[in-house]
Amino acid sequence: MMQKLWQKKLKLSYRKEVIDIIQFGSSVMDGRENPNDVDIAVIFQKISLKEQLDEAQKIKKQLEKNSEIPVHINSFDMQSLFEPSNFAREGILFYGRSLITKSYFSEYFNFIPKIQIIYSLNLLKKKDKVRFHYMLRGKAGKYGLLRRYSGKLISPGVIEVPPEYENIFIHSIKEITKDFEVKKVFHMK
């Protein structure tokens, strides 16, 4: 049960000081167990902490009406979002999806997040190399992972996928080879 609130047409009411409302964490990822909660970050222009907390709670109440699981909400201004002590920072910037624009939050900064999976098939038997190819490209009229999940073969040994499908690709690749690494990259928009 995915809780992709960013895909729903939500009629949210919020103050003009709200820069964005972002869903992040396990609830935006495919290929994971059912999430325990929906993680939401509300990014504010510089206003008092009390005003941030009050507005975040109003937004939370609206979102709870659209979610089957609990909503966990955090409020940040731009400065606190980028603090080294903010452990949610990477999840918000890399995986976060805007409930307002429906796009990645990082696009606010003109960056598009991607997962690059670098793999080697050198030590595999021929039948496993063929199996790997079918997994990525498909077979007998069935779509492979690349087409089904908007992935792209960048060069031999490198595929690039949207962040929300990272777990699906990793799980499928692990069934054939352990010789791969995962990198998180940003492209300029």
Secondary structure, 3 states (H helix, E strand, C coil): CCCCHHHCCCCCCCCCCEEEEEEEHHHHCCCCCCCCCEEEEEEECCCCHHHHHHHHHHHHHHHHCCCCCCEEEEEEEHHHHCCCCCCCHHHHHHHCEECCCCCEHHHHHCEEEEEEEEECCCCCCHHHHHHHHHHHHEECCEECHHHHCCCEEEECCEEEECHHHHHHHHHHHHCCCCCEEEEEEEEEC
